[in-house]
Amino acid sequence: MTKNEVNTQRYIFILGVLAVLGVFLYALRSVLLPFVVGMLAAYFFDPVVQKLANKRMSRNAATLAVISGVLLIVLPLLVLLCGAIFSQVADFAAKVPNYVTSFVQRVTPLLQDLHERFPDFSFGNVEDMVRRNISEAFKLVGKLLSGVIANGFEFINVMSLLVISPVVAFYLLRDWPKITENIMELIPRKNKQSVTDGISAVNKIISGYLRGQVMVCLFLGTFYSCGLMLVGLDLGLLVGFLAGVISFIPYVGSISGFAMAMALVITQYGTAVKIAEVVAVFAIGQFIEGNFLTPKLVGENIGLHPVWVMFALLAGGVLLGLLGMIIAVPVAAIIGVLLSYLIKHYKQSKIYLEK
């Protein structure tokens, strides 16, 4: 068998494995979420466990200490956060009629001015239109919530995240060195060095992005929430939290959070001072992120262009929902390394060098 035939068989085998893996992920996407979250948690905290294990602590004890510490910190914070958000949402819902009236009072003069300039354009009854649209919006939200609750798989996934993910993370963290060693033993010896280099490159990208981006999102969520609450914005905690969480998608989190905050501040206050305060909160947040957080925590040379990250996240969300968005960055990193490898070999091939 010639060398070209061997390479062809190798590429066919790799493509076949990737195709089977893709079908597997798509077919079981409704139940894989807690396992993927557990795997990511294990990957995220493995350096901490390794440091503890190096200090004459057993791997089991180090893993148990890390998982217990994370749960003791995260669960109470989640309970407090959810309680505060539900309280703000209930308070906001009670004030909606007043906000509608205030919004109509502010918008009506502008519409009247437009009507005077364009007499043929009629706006109808503004207040009835606004109230009707808000009512329809609440009905739509209610239907969405009912659909989520009625969907058993989604409910199971939410519960599984709290029950299964920590268990998966514990066992993977405990056995992480053995798992990586077993995987490395499966690599053909002839290609071991190149594959090891590729894995190292992917690991550098993923660890640099994921670990850094989590810290950035936590900081921005805390900063925006505190800032908007100090401004006195109803739903400030929720809007700030969402803006921080969505910040893992470049530019989308800050833009969407700013848009929601501006809509709320115009509806609730409508004064130039309050609007300026909201603008200042997001401007300061973006300045800190762009000049300090992202360069220090994520790094500027991780090899993932923001446009590529946005495309990967949106494509993953369309194909596999939340699961797809979680695995989008690792998959994007792997594809990027593979493309670099292919481009490198292409530039060394006769097709490129031949004149």
C-alpha positions in Angstrom: 0.0 0.0 0.0 1.4 3.4 -1.1 1.9 6.3 1.2 -0.9 8.3 -0.5 -3.3 5.4 0.0 -2.4 5.2 3.7 -3.0 9.0 4.1 -6.3 8.7 2.2 -7.5 5.9 4.6 -6.4 8.0 7.6 -8.3 11.0 6.4 -11.4 8.9 5.7 -11.2 7.4 9.2 -10.9 10.8 10.8 -13.8 12.2 8.8 -15.9 9.1 9.7 -15.2 9.5 13.4 -16.1 13.2 13.2 -19.3 12.4 11.4 -20.3 9.7 13.9 -19.5 12.1 16.7 -21.6 14.9 15.1 -24.6 12.6 14.7 -24.2 11.4 18.3 -24.2 14.9 19.6 -27.2 15.9 17.6 -29.2 12.8 18.5 -28.6 13.0 22.2 -28.4 16.8 22.5 -31.4 16.9 24.9 -29.6 14.8 27.6 -25.9 15.7 27.1 -26.0 19.1 28.7 -25.3 18.1 32.3 -22.4 15.9 31.2 -20.8 18.6 29.0 -21.1 21.1 31.9 -19.5 18.5 34.2 -16.7 18.0 31.7 -16.1 21.7 31.4 -16.1 22.2 35.1 -13.5 19.4 35.5 -11.4 21.0 32.8 -11.7 24.4 34.4 -10.7 23.3 37.9 -8.1 20.6 37.0 -5.2 23.0 37.6 -6.4 23.8 41.1 -6.8 20.1 41.9 -3.4 19.4 40.5 -1.8 22.1 42.7 -3.4 20.6 45.8 -2.4 17.1 44.8 1.2 18.3 44.3 1.2 19.4 48.0 1.0 15.8 49.3 -2.8 15.7 49.2 -4.4 12.7 47.6 -6.2 13.3 44.3 -9.5 12.2 45.8 -9.2 14.6 48.8 -8.1 17.5 46.5 -11.1 16.8 44.1 -13.6 16.6 47.0 -12.2 19.8 48.5 -12.5 21.8 45.3 -16.0 20.5 44.4 -17.3 21.1 47.9 -15.8 24.6 48.0 -17.3 25.5 44.7 -20.8 24.2 45.7 -20.7 26.0 49.1 -19.9 29.3 47.3 -22.1 29.0 44.1 -25.3 27.5 45.5 -26.0 30.2 48.1 -25.1 32.9 45.6 -27.5 31.4 43.1 -30.3 31.3 45.7 -29.7 34.9 46.7 -29.5 36.0 43.0 -32.6 34.2 41.9 -34.5 35.6 44.9 -33.5 39.1 44.2 -34.3 38.8 40.5 -37.7 37.3 41.1 -38.4 40.1 43.6 -37.4 42.8 41.0 -39.5 41.1 38.3 -42.6 41.0 40.6 -42.1 44.7 41.6 -41.6 45.7 37.9 -44.7 43.8 36.8 -46.8 45.7 39.5 -45.4 49.1 38.1 -46.0 48.3 34.4 -49.3 50.3 34.2 -47.6 53.4 35.6 -44.7 52.9 33.2 -47.1 52.6 30.3 -48.8 55.9 31.3 -45.4 57.6 31.7 -44.2 56.3 28.4 -47.3 57.5 26.6 -47.0 61.0 28.1 -43.4 61.3 26.9 -44.0 59.9 23.4 -47.3 61.6 22.6 -45.8 65.1 22.1 -43.2 63.7 19.8 -45.9 61.8 17.8 -48.0 65.0 17.6 -45.1 66.9 16.3 -44.5 64.3 13.6 -48.2 64.3 12.8 -48.1 68.1 12.3 -45.1 67.7 9.9 -46.7 64.7 8.1 -50.5 65.2 8.2 -51.2 62.1 6.1 -49.5 59.8 8.6 -51.8 58.8 11.4 -50.6 57.2 14.7 -54.1 56.3 16.1 -54.7 56.0 19.8 -51.1 55.7 21.2 -52.1 54.6 24.7 -54.3 51.8 23.5 -51.7 50.7 21.1 -49.0 50.6 23.7 -51.2 48.8 26.3 -52.3 46.3 23.7 -48.7 45.5 22.6 -47.5 45.1 26.2 -50.4 42.8 27.0 -49.5 40.7 24.0 -45.9 40.7 25.0 -46.8 39.4 28.5 -49.0 36.7 26.9 -46.1 35.6 24.7 -43.8 35.4 27.7 -46.4 33.4 29.5 -46.7 31.0 26.6 -42.9 30.6 26.4 -42.6 29.9 30.1 -45.4 27.4 29.9 -43.7 25.7 27.0 -40.4 25.4 28.9 -42.2 24.0 31.9 -44.2 21.6 29.8 -41.1 20.3 28.0 -40.0 17.5 30.2 -36.5 17.2 28.7 -35.7 20.9 29.5 -36.9 20.5 33.0 -34.8 17.3 33.4 -31.8 19.2 32.1 -32.2 22.0 34.6 -32.4 19.6 37.4 -29.6 17.5 36.0 -27.3 20.5 36.0 -27.7 20.7 39.8 -27.5 17.0 40.5 -25.5 15.2 37.7 -23.0 17.9 36.7 -21.2 18.0 40.1 -21.0 14.2 40.2 -19.6 14.0 36.6 -17.1 16.8 37.5 -16.0 15.0 40.6 -15.2 11.7 38.9 -13.6 13.3 35.9 -11.4 15.5 38.1 -10.4 12.5 40.2 -9.4 10.5 37.1 -8.2 13.3 34.9 -4.5 12.2 34.7 -5.6 8.6 33.9 -8.1 9.8 31.2 -5.5 12.0 29.5 -2.9 9.2 29.6 -5.3 6.7 28.1 -6.2 9.1 25.3 -2.5 9.8 24.5 -1.8 6.1 24.3 -4.3 5.8 21.4 -2.4 8.2 19.2 -0.3 6.4 16.5 3.4 6.7 17.4 4.3 8.0 14.0 2.0 11.0 14.4 2.3 11.4 18.2 4.5 14.5 18.2 2.3 16.4 15.7 -0.9 15.4 17.4 0.6 16.3 20.8 1.6 19.7 19.5 -2.0 20.2 18.1 -3.5 19.2 21.4 -1.3 21.6 23.3 -2.2 24.5 20.9 -5.9 23.7 21.3 -5.5 23.5 25.1 -3.8 26.8 25.2 -6.6 28.5 23.2 -9.4 26.9 25.1 -7.9 27.4 28.6 -7.0 31.0 27.8 -10.4 31.8 26.5 -12.7 29.9 28.7 -11.1 30.5 32.1 -10.4 34.2 31.2 -13.9 34.8 29.8 -15.6 33.3 32.8 -13.8 35.8 35.0 -14.6 38.7 32.6 -18.3 37.7 32.6 -18.5 37.5 36.4 -16.9 40.9 36.8 -19.1 42.6 34.1 -22.2 41.0 35.5 -21.4 42.2 39.0 -20.3 45.7 37.8 -23.3 46.3 35.6 -25.8 45.0 38.2 -24.4 47.1 41.0 -24.1 50.2 38.7 -27.6 50.0 37.4 -29.0 49.3 40.9 -27.1 52.4 42.2 -28.7 54.4 39.3 -32.1 53.2 40.7 -33.1 51.3 37.7 -35.9 48.7 38.2 -34.7 45.3 36.9 -31.2 46.7 37.2 -29.9 43.5 38.7 -31.5 41.3 36.0 -30.3 43.5 33.1 -26.8 43.8 34.5 -26.6 40.0 35.2 -27.8 39.2 31.6 -25.4 41.7 30.1 -22.5 40.1 32.0 -23.5 36.5 31.1 -24.0 37.3 27.4 -20.6 39.1 27.3 -19.0 35.8 26.3 -20.4 36.6 22.8 -18.1 39.5 21.7 -20.0 42.9 21.7 -23.4 41.3 21.9 -23.6 41.4 25.7 -22.7 45.0 26.1 -24.9 46.2 23.2 -28.0 44.2 24.3 -27.6 45.2 27.9 -27.2 48.8 27.0 -30.3 48.7 24.8 -32.4 47.1 27.6 -31.1 49.6 30.2 -31.8 52.6 28.0 -35.3 51.4 27.3 -35.9 51.0 31.0 -34.4 54.3 32.1 -36.3 56.2 29.4 -39.5 54.6 30.5 -38.9 54.9 34.3 -37.3 58.4 34.4 -36.8 60.0 31.0 -34.4 62.6 32.5 -31.0 63.5 30.9 -29.2 62.9 34.2 -30.4 59.3 34.6 -29.8 58.5 31.0 -26.2 59.9 31.4 -25.7 57.7 34.5 -26.7 54.6 32.6 -24.4 55.6 29.7 -21.6 56.1 32.2 -22.1 52.6 33.8 -21.7 50.9 30.4 -18.9 53.2 29.2 -16.9 52.5 32.3 -17.6 48.8 32.1 -16.5 48.6 28.5 -13.3 50.7 29.2 -12.3 48.4 32.0 -13.0 45.3 29.9 -11.2 46.5 26.8 -8.2 47.9 28.5 -7.6 45.7 31.6 -9.8 42.6 31.9 -9.7 41.0 28.4 -5.9 41.7 27.8 -5.0 40.4 31.2 -7.4 37.5 31.7 -8.2 36.3 28.2 -5.2 37.5 26.3 -4.9 39.2 23.0 -3.1 36.3 21.2 -5.4 33.3 21.9 -5.8 32.7 18.1 -9.6 33.2 18.0 -10.8 36.2 16.1 -14.0 37.8 17.6 -15.9 37.3 14.4 -15.0 33.6 14.3 -16.1 33.3 18.0 -19.5 35.0 17.2 -20.1 32.8 14.2 -19.2 29.6 16.2 -21.5 30.6 19.1 -24.4 31.5 16.9 -24.0 28.4 14.7 -23.7 26.2 17.8 -26.9 27.7 19.3 -28.8 27.2 16.1 -27.7 23.5 15.7 -27.7 22.3 19.3 -29.2 25.1 21.4 -27.5 25.8 24.8 -25.3 22.7 24.4 -24.0 24.0 21.1 -23.1 27.4 22.6 -21.2 25.7 25.4 -19.1 23.5 23.1 -18.8 26.2 20.3 -15.5 27.7 21.5 -13.6 24.4 22.0 -14.9 23.2 18.6 -13.8 26.5 17.0 -10.4 26.2 18.5 -10.0 22.6 17.2 -11.1 23.7 13.7 -8.7 26.7 13.8 -5.7 24.4 14.7 -6.7 21.9 12.0 -7.0 24.7 9.4 -3.6 26.0 10.4 -2.1 22.5 10.1 -3.7 22.0 6.6 -2.5 25.4 5.4 1.0 24.7 6.6 1.1 21.4 4.7 -0.5 23.0 1.7 2.2 25.6 1.5 4.8 22.8 1.6 3.1 20.8 -1.1 3.8 20.6 -4.8 0.5 22.2 -5.6 1.6 25.5 -3.9 5.3 25.4 -4.7 5.1 24.3 -8.3 5.6 27.2 -10.8 
